[in-house]
Each structure stands twice: as C-alpha cells, then as structure tokens.
Amino acid sequence: MLWAYSFVSVEALSTISSMLLFFFLARTCDRRLDADRAQRWVKERRPRIDLLIPTYDEDAAILERTIIGAQAQDYDSYRVCVLDDGRREWLKDLCRRRGVGYLVRTDNAHAKAGNINHAIELLGRAAQPAEFIAVLDADFVAQPNFLSRAVSLFADPSVGCVQTPQHFFNTDPLQHGFRASAHWPDEQRFFFDVLLASKDAWGAAFCCGTSSICRREALEAIGGVPTESVTEDMLLSLKLKAAGWKTVYLNERLSMGLAPEGVSEYITQRSRWCIGFMQIARSDWGPFGRARLPLIDRISLLDAFLYWSLSFPFRLMCLAAPVVYGLTGAAVIFADADGVLTHYGPSICAAVATLAWITAGRVLPIVTDAAQLLVAVDAMKAAIFGFFRPAGQRFKVTAKGRSRNRVTVQWPIFLKVLLPLLVLTFSAIAYGTQYEFSPVYGDRSAPVWLFWAYYNMTVLVVTALTCIELPRAKFEGFRADEAVTLTIGSAVYRPRMLVLSDVGATLEGLPAIPPGAPCSVRLNSIEAPIPSRLLRTGKRTAEIVFEASPPIGEAIVRKLFSGPYQISPQQFRFGGVLAAIAGRIAS
C-alpha cells in the first residue's frame, strides 16, 4: 500500500507538471519580424555595446575561434573584452595579438557572475560607457549578425535583456553514441526551439547566459549579475522583472557553441542547473517567495520546480514498478490488457503524439527517457543539496574541448545504477513468466507489465550504451553539400564536400589515393587555396586536414559560422531512432 500510494502521489504531481507544460505550449512567440522592423532604429542609434567573453580554463583553439567570431560582427559600435579568470599569460598575448581587450581580477569570487560584474564595473568607468552588455561563453562563436539582430529588440525601452538560442556544432553524448545526429536532435533543441519561445509568449522568458545582451541601466538597477545562485542567468531575469524590466527571446540562430562532449560533463552541467534552480526556489525569488513577481512568472517557476524535483524520482519509480510487481506482486495499477487499450493507452498516445507534433519531433520516446535517466541520480542529489543546503554551492565549469580519441566507459553510473536495474528487470521478467509459484504467473495484467518492463529494458540498454563513449573523430563539423576543387600534385579533382569544420573536411568522389598525400583545396567564398593533407581514404569518402596560415584559418572560421551549415536536420523521425539503436546494438 505504501509503495502504491507513493507512486500515485508522485505520478499525480508529475501530471500537474505535464499540464503546466501543455499550458505554456499553447502559445508561442516569434520576434524575428520585430527585429526586422527595428533595424532602422539600430542604424540610426548605433548604441555602443561591450561584448564580453568570460573564460576560466578553455584552451587556445577554442578561445581564438570565439574571438574571431566576435571580431567579425557586421556592427561597428562595439568592443570585445576577454575576461580571464585563469590569469594565463598566453591568453593575454593572444588578446594583444588579436587586438581585443583583456581583463583579469585578483580572485575568482562568485565565479562567472563575479567575473562579469568585475568587467562591467571597470568598463563602466570609461568616458562613454557602453549602453549594452553582450555575453558569449568562451566556446560560443557568434555569427556576423549577432549584435545587430539581438540589439534591435531594445528599441522597446522596457526590454532589459534579449536572449538568443544556443545551437551547437558538435554532437551531444546520445547523438554521438548512436551516430544519430541525422535522426534525432540534440537534447536542448526542445527547450530553445519550442519551450522558451512559448514562455516568451506568456511574458515569462528568461536569460540563459551566453548569447544574450543586457541593458546596462537595467543591470545597474538590480546591482549587477546576481551571485546568490550558480544559475545566475535565470535569477537575473527574475530580478529584472521585479524591477520593471522584461526579458524577451529572439528565436534565431545567431551563435553556435560546444555541447557537453562526454557523459560526465553532461551530468555536471545538468546538476549545476538543478542546484542553481533549487537555490532560487529557496530564495525570495522562488514560486512562493516574497519578491514582487507576476503570477505568470510564479507559475513558470512552479513548472520548473516540479520538473527538477519530481521528474527524475518519477523516472526511477517507473523503472522500479514492473520489477517490484514481477518479483513480489505489489502493483501500482490494476488493469488488464483491454483496460489499458481502451483507457490508459489512448491517453498516453495522445500526449506523446501531441508533444511530437507541437515540437516537430524534438521530444521522442526512448531518447528523452534515456537523456533523463543519465542524470537522474545526480540530479536528485543536486535537488536535495540545492534546496536544503543552498549556501556554499560552487560553480562547476563544464569541461569542453578535451581529447577523446579512445573508448571511455562511465563505470560509476553503469555499475551502480544501470546494471542493477537491468539485472533486476530481466530477473523480474524471467521469474514472473517462467515459474508457476511466482505471485504474478498467469496474471491477466501480464501484457501490461511485460510491455512496461520491455520498454524499460530498451531505455536501460540505450542509456548503458551511451555510457560506453566511443572515440570522437579528429574533427566534428557541419553537414555540407557543395562542390570543391582538390589539387594533389598535378591532378585536379572536383569532389563534393559532405562535412566542413574549422580544421578539416570530408569529401566524396575521390579515387583511391594513399593517405598522407599533400594537397590543396579551394572552397567557395575563400579566395586562396587551402594547404591540406589527406588524412584518411575509404571506399566512398576521404578526410582532409587543413594546414592553413592564420589569415586563411580565420576565413575558414568566418565561412563556417556565418553560412547555412548545421549539425542537426530540421525534421526528426522515430523510425530513424529505432534504426540507430538497432545499429549500435548490432555493432
């Protein structure tokens, strides 16, 4: 009885969370037309902008790429400053060589938020301080129109912050583990492509840190970037709202960055978000706090609180339910196959189909469940620590750009969580179906709990395979489809380029050529030929690595991040998900 009532209580609260999600998804907002109309205001006003790049331990290749993108803006009234919390001499030299500002401080108090506040204070002492503050994470490369498009929404004098979406030029752990970036989206596409636009339609959009611009006057009105939470960006929007400023969302790809490349980094990032939100929930800015927040913002905060506090325990309870039933006979629902087919099944199918329709396939069964299961245990710990011990939680940086040239197994989550659940689920299926003395042998609800158990097994296998991290290629790039000219010695070829990155490309249509051969390639919009080397040849494709001079390297970066290239497709099909899973299991 205690097990059943605990389950149904958590399920009821999760149902409220789902209802709130559909409530917000009932509306959406597209401000791209507003940005178009405000371009005249931008050209007439030309407001000054400080573009800040906070950094801690990122390497030179990542930072130089970000600086190149920041310097290539089609906007003339701005300056770039790198905020180095790592106090690295080589970065100081890089900034001097690139002609951008370089700022350091004596300590690392309040991590990223403190770093930005220190820069805002120093830059504010200038004779003509910038009217707006833009922020790019150290791994995010801005498109040339980032500033001109995002700042246009400040034509509305009530806007205190403009957020733009985060897109990524590498695959996340699930996409990479199943070589499936062509079949399912990165895990954040639902949030940035759909949910945040819906929140904006209700007036509840919030800042997400990188790729955002804030009005200096609004920041000064709230005392700078908040430091009370490790998710300072969300708290920033709440404080702005209470001070009379609003946050708006421009759903247009204007920058691209690095997604967490490994499972441990993915878990670290999500755990930080969970801790940060729970710190907010405990404060005056929580759903039931004393801050002067509109009702819609409190509903939005309640929605987020239910997600971070309940979705992960409920995920584990759903994995445990068929195990408990198969081994002990203790049920959380009583229903035969007919009851499920006529009542419960249609409601579940309707919810899944509606969500898939609204999100254009950005929320898919199995994949979404596996993504949540990866972080479930750590997110539950983070929720407890963040809510009951909010003070003193440190900002943990998500490591990116590390070498990943060998198979890595995430043994802690595999051995402590996934393997026990796999063994228990298999044991429950075997015990409940093969032994007559089992308490559920021959039960009329067998089709119900068996389908549940087999689905859980699928999710567990997908999650387990994700924890066996495959090596990443020397470079990950954008999908492309354009003709190039490749010269090897005196021979000239016209292959098609399938993949382009800032360090190399994948070509199709070359004859068998021994790897290691020096070559040069001409790309559209880059005048000079790019010295290269043939890295690998296969039956259909070949890889080349660029050996370009710094000026040509800059041209490649500008071409890559200002063009139409992308990682993920525009449409996603569940059939492709099943095929990718089957392919990984077979391999």
N, C-alpha and C positions, 0 to 999 in steps of 0.2 A: 504493500500500500504506500509506504513512504517513497519507494522508488517511482511508482506510477504518478503520484501526486507531485513529486519534484519535477518529473519530466513534463507533465502537462502544465505546470506553473511556468517553467522556463519557455515552453512552447507558446504559451499564451502571450508572454511578454515579447517573444520574437515575432509573433503575429502582429502585435501593435507596431513593432519596428517596421515590418513589411508594409503595413497600412500607411505609415508615415512616409515610407519611400515612394509608394504609388501616389500619395497626396502631392509630394513635391514634383514627381514626374508628370503630373497632369498639366504642367505649364512649362514653357521653355522661352528662351530669350536669345536673340541674335543681334548683337550690336555692330555688326560689320557695316551696315548701312549708315549708322550713326557716325562711325569712323570715317566713312567716305565723305559724308556731308561736312564734317569738321576739318577736313584737310585745308580748306581756305583759312580757317582760324589758325591752324598751325603755321602756315606760310606767312600770315600777317604778324602773328605774335612772336614766333620763333623763341619760345621760352627756353631758358638755359636749363640744362639737365646734367647732373652728376651721375655717371654710370659706374657703379661700384662693383668690384669683383672680390668678395671675401674668400680667402683661402687659408688652409691650415697645413696640409701635407701632400697636396697633389703634385705630380711630377711635371717636368718642364714641357713635355709634349702636349699634355692636356691643357696647361695654362697658356702656352703660346697660341694654341688653336683658339682658345676663348678670347685672347687679346686681339688676334687678327680679326675675328668676327666683330668684336666691339669697335674696332677702328674702321670697319668698312660700312658704317651706317650712312644712309642717304640723308643725313640730317647734319647741319653744320654748327649748331649751337650747343655743343656738349663737350665734356671732358671725361676721360677714362682714368679711374684710380684702382689700383690693385691693393687690397688690404691684407697684408701678410701677417697672420698670427703665428707663422712658423719662424719668422725672423731669419730668412735664408738669404745669404749674400748673392747666390747665383740668380735668385729671383729679382733682387734689386738691380743687378746688372742687366737682366733681361728687360725689365721695365725701362731702364735708361736707354737701352739699345732700341726698343720699340717706340720710345717717346711718349710713354704714359706715366701717370702719377704712381707713386709708391709710398704707402703709409704703413708704419708699424706702431706698436704700443709696448709698454713695459711689461704688461702681464696679459693673461688670457681670460680675464674676468668676464663671466656671462657669455663665453664662447662667441658664437656668430653674432648674436644680438649686440653684445658688448663691442665687438669689432666694428659693426656698422655704426653704432652710436658714437664711437670714438671718431670715426671718419666724418660723420655728419657735423659734429661739433667743430672739428678742425677746419673743414671746408666752409663752414658757415661763417668763419671769421674773415673771409675774403671781402673785398670792397663790394663786389656784386655777387653774393652767394646765389647758387642755382635755385631755381624755383621748384624743381622736381628732383627726386632721388630715385634712380633706377637701380635694381639689383639683379645681378646674374651670378648664379653659383659658378664655381671655378671650372666645372665640367660642361657648362652650357654655352653653346655657340649661337649668337644672335644672328638672325637674318638681317640683311641691309635695311629693311623697312621696320624693324622692331620699334625703334624710338618714335619715328614719325607716325606710325599707326597707333601705338598704345597711348602716346601723349595726347592724341586728338580727343579722347573722351573727357579730358579735363576742361574742354570747352564748357561743360556743365560745372558751374562753380561749386556745386555741392559735393562733387566727387573728390574723395580723399585718397583713394587707391584704385589702380587699374591692374587687374590680374590677367595674364595671358596663359594659355595652356602649356603644359610640359609634354613635349614629344621626345622620342629617344632614337638614337642612331645605332643602338645595339639591341640585342635580344635579351629579355629577362630570363631567369633560370628555367621557367617552364617552357618558354618558346625554344630556348637553346637546347634543352634536354631532349626535345622531341623533334628538333629540326623543323619546327612548325610555324615559323613566323608568317608563312603564307596562308595558314589555316586558322589561326586564332590570334587575337590582338594581345598586345602587352597588357598587363594586369591593371594599369591605370587609365586605359582608354575609356572605360565606362565612367570613371569619375570626371575626367577632364572634357570628354566629348559630349557627355549627356548630363550627368548629375549637377555639375557646377553651373552649367547653363540654366538648368531648371531652378536651382537655388537663386540664381540671379533674377529670374523672372518673378520670384517671390520677394525680392529685396534682401535675400539672406546670403549672397555670395561673400566669400572671404578670401583673404590673401593666402597664398601658398608659398611665399618666399621668393624663390628665383623667378625671373622673367616677369617681374612686377615693377610698377612705378608708383611712388607716393608723392603727394604734395608736401613740400617742406613745412608749410604753415600748419597742415594737419598733424604732422609728426611732432612738431614743437608743441602743439596744443595738448598732446597726451603725454609729453615728457620723453619722446623718443620711442624706439622699438622696445616693446615690453621685455623684461628679463625674468618675470615670475614663472615662466613656463618654457620647457625645451621646444615647444611648438609655438615660438613667439609670433609666427606669421598669422595664425588664426586669432590669437589674443589681440594682435594689432588691429584687426578689423572690428573686433568687438568693442575695443576702446574707442576707435574712430566713430563707430555707430553711436555710442553713448555721448560722444562729444558733438554729434550733429553732422558727421561726415559719412558718406556712404562708399562702399566698395562695389565696383562693377567688374564684369567679366567680358573680355573680348575673345570670343572663341575662334581664334585664327592662329594658325601655326606661324609663330614668329621667332622661335628658337628651338634648339634641339640639344639634348644632353645625354649623359650616360645613365642608363638604368642600372640598378644593382646587378652585378655580373654573377655573383655566387649566392648560394642559399643562405650562408651565414650573414652576408651583407644585407640580403633581402630581409632576413629576420631582424637584424639590428635596426634597420630603417623603420620597419613597422612597429617594433617595440618602442622606439623613441616617439613615434606618433601617438601611440597608445598612452604612454606615460604623460606626454605633454597634454593630451586632451584631458586626462583624469586630473591633472594639476589645475586645469581651467575649471573642470566640473566642481572641484572642491572650493574654488575661489568665489569672490563676489560676482564673477562673470559667468558662472555656471547657469544651468537651466532654471535653478530656483534661487539664484544669488540676488544680492541687493542692488546690483548695478542697474542703471536705467536703460534697459534693453526692450525693444518692441516685442510683442507677443510672438511674431513670426520667427524672430531670432531665438527665442526660448524654445519654440517647437523644434527648430533646426538643431539646437544643442541637445534637446532630449532625444532626437533621432540619432545623433552621433553617440550619445551616451549609451543608448540601448545597443547600438552596433558594437562598440568597443567592449562593453561589459557582458553582453549576453550571446552574441553570435558565435563566439569561439567555444564557450562551455556547451552551447546547444549543439555545435558541430560534433563535439566529442560524445555527448549523450546520444546523438543519433547513431554514432558508430557503436556505442555500447549496447543500445537497445536490443538488436537481434542476437547479440552474444548472450546477454542476460536471459533472454527468452529461450534461446536454444539450449542453454545449459541448465536452467532452473525452472523454466515455465512461467516466470514472472513477466507479465505482459504490461505494456504501456497503452496498447489499444486492443480491443476485441472486435475483430471483423473477419468475415470470410472473404473469399475472392470476389463474390458477387457484390458484397457491400463496398469493397474498395473500387470495383469497376464502375459502380453506379453513383457513388457519393464522393469518396475521398480522391480517387483518381482524376475525375474531371476537374476538380478544383485545383489540384496541383498542376495539371497540364495547362489549364487556363492561365495560371500565374506565370508559369515558365514561358508559355507561348507569347503572352502579352509583354513580358520583360524582354524577350528576344526580339520582338517586333519594335518596341519603343527604342531599344538600344542598338538596333541593326546588327544583332549578333554579338555584341560586346560582352554579354553575360551568357555563358554557355555552361550547361551541366558538365560535371566531371572536372573540367578545367577550373572553374570558380571554386568548387569544393576542395580541390587539391591545393589551390593557392591559399585558401583559408587554413587548411589543415597544416600546411608547412609552418605557420606561425602561431597555431592555436595555443600550444603550451606556453610559449614565451609571451604571447600577448596576454594570456590570463595572469601570468606573474606580473607583467608590466602594469596591468589594470589594478591589481591589488596594491602594488608598491606606489603607483601614482596617486591612487585615491586615499590610501590610509597613511602614506608617508610621503606627501608631496614635496616637502622641503629637501634640499640637498641632492636632488637627482641631477646627474651630469649629462651634458650634451654629448652623445656618442656620434662621432663622424662616420658616415658610411664610406668605407674604403672603395675606391674605384680606380680602374686603370692598371690593376695588378696583372702579373704574368699568370696565364692559365693554360700552360702547354702540356698538362698531364691530367689523367683521371684523378678526381678527388672525391672521396666518399665522406659524407657528413654522418659519421658514426654515431654521435650522441643522439640525434633525433631518430636515426634509423633503428638503433638498438633499444632505446628507452621508450619510444612511442610507437613507431610504425611496425616493427617486427612483432612485439607483443600483441598488438591489435590484429595483425594478420594471422598469427597463430591462433588466437582466441576465436576469431571469426571462422576460420577453417574448422577448428575443433567443434564449434557450436553447430555448424552445418552438418559435419560428419556425425556427431552424437545425436542430433535431433532427427536425422533422416535414416540412419543405419541401425539404430539399436531400439528394439521394441520397448525396453524398460525406460527409455527416455521419456520425460514428462510431456513432450510435445510430439512424440511419434504418432503419425497418422492424424494429427490435428487438422481440422478443416481450414484453419488460417495458414496452413503451411505455405501456399503460394505467396501470401503476403509477406511473411517474414523472410522467406527464402529470396524473393526478389530484392528485398531490402538488404539482406546480407550479401548477395552477389554484387549489388551496386556498390556497397561499401568496400568490398574486396577490390573492385575496379579502381575506386578512388585511392585506396591504400597503395595499390600497385603503382599507379601513376605518380603518387607522391614519393614512394620509395625510389622509383627510377629517377625522379628529379634530384634526389639526394645523392645519386651516383653521377656526379657532374662530369660531363665529357669535356675534353680539351677544346679550347676555342681556337679558331683559326688565327693566323698571324694578324689578319685584319678582318674586321666586320664592316661591311659597307652597305650602301643603299642599292636597291634594285634599280637597274637602268636598262635601257633598250635603245642604243644608238650606235651608229657605225663609227669606227675609229680607224686610223691608219697606223699600222705597226711596221717598223722597219728593222729587219735583222740582217746585218751585213748589207749586201746589195739587193736582197729580196724585200719586196714590199707586199704587205697583206692588208686586206680590208675586213677584219673580223668584226663581230658585234660585241659591244661591251654589255655584260649582264649585271655586273656589280662594280660599284665605284666607291672607294674610300680615300682618305687623305694619304694613305701610304701605298696603295696598290689597286689593282683591278682584276676582275675575272672576265676572260674573253672566250668567245665561242666562234668556231670556224677556222681554226688553225690546223695545219698538218702536224704530223708527229715531229717535234723538234726537241732535242736533248735539253733538259733543264740547265740553268746556269748561263745560258747564252745572253750576252749584252744586246740590248735593243733600244729603240726609242719609239714613243707613241705620241700621236697628235690627237688632242681632244678638242671638241667644239668649244669655242669661246676662249681657248688658251692659244695664243699665237705661237709660242715657241714649242718645239718638240721636247718631250719629257724623257730624259735619260732613264732607262729602266733595265731590269734584269728578269729573265724568265725564271720564275720560281718553281713552278710545277706544271706538268702537262698530263692530261688524261685523254680518254677516248673522245670526249666531246668538248671539254673546256681546258683552259690554261690560265694560270695565275701569273701576273707580273707584279714586281715590287718596284716602286718609283725610287730613283736615286737623284732627285731633283735638287737644284740650287734653292736657297731660301726664297728668292723672288718667285720662282715657279711654284714652290711649295705653298706660298701664300695664295697664288692664283688658283691652285687646286682646292684649297680650303674655301675660298670665296665661291668657286663654282659649285662645290659640293653642298654648301649650306645656304645658297641662295637659289638653287634650282628646284625642280619639281620632284627630286628624288625622295624616297621614303623607304622605311623598313616594312611596315605592315600594309596589307591590302585594304581596300575600302570596304569589302564585304567578307563576311566570315560564314563558313558552313560547318554544321555539326558533323556532317559526313567526313569532312577533312580532318576533324578532331579524331574521330574513330580510326581513320586510316593512319594518322600519325602515331597514335597509341599502339595500334597493331604492329606498325613497322618497327617501333622501338623495342617492343616485346620480342618480336621475331629476330631482331638483330642481337 
